[in-house]
Amino acid sequence: MDDFKSLLITIQVTPEQGGLGSVVKLHFDYEKIDENVVHPETLLPFFVQMIKEIDQHLISEE
């Protein structure tokens, strides 16, 4: 995270209308220190795994 002047990650969860489940949207707002820094999209696999684990936890609670 030291490669960014600023990094804001927003997670928005919206229930689907008329059904079970939700839609999850991730938004990355960032400013890199310089052009050689990789984009934070490399964090996406982490968030995908985290969302899958939350989903499994919620399903097991039902």
HURA-V67275 format. One record per residue. N is the residue number from 0. BURIAL is I if it has 9 or more other C-alpha atoms within 8 Angstrom, else O. Layout:
# HURA-V67275
n | burial
N | BURIAL
N | BURIAL
This chain:
# HURA-V67275
n | burial
0 | O
1 | O
2 | O
3 | I
4 | I
5 | O
6 | I
7 | O
8 | O
9 | O
10 | O
11 | O
12 | O
13 | O
14 | O
15 | I
16 | O
17 | O
18 | O
19 | O
20 | O
21 | O
22 | O
23 | O
24 | O
25 | O
26 | O
27 | I
28 | O
29 | I
30 | O
31 | I
32 | O
33 | O
34 | O
35 | O
36 | O
37 | O
38 | O
39 | O
40 | O
41 | O
42 | O
43 | O
44 | O
45 | O
46 | O
47 | O
48 | O
49 | O
50 | O
51 | O
52 | O
53 | O
54 | O
55 | O
56 | O
57 | O
58 | O
59 | O
60 | O
61 | O
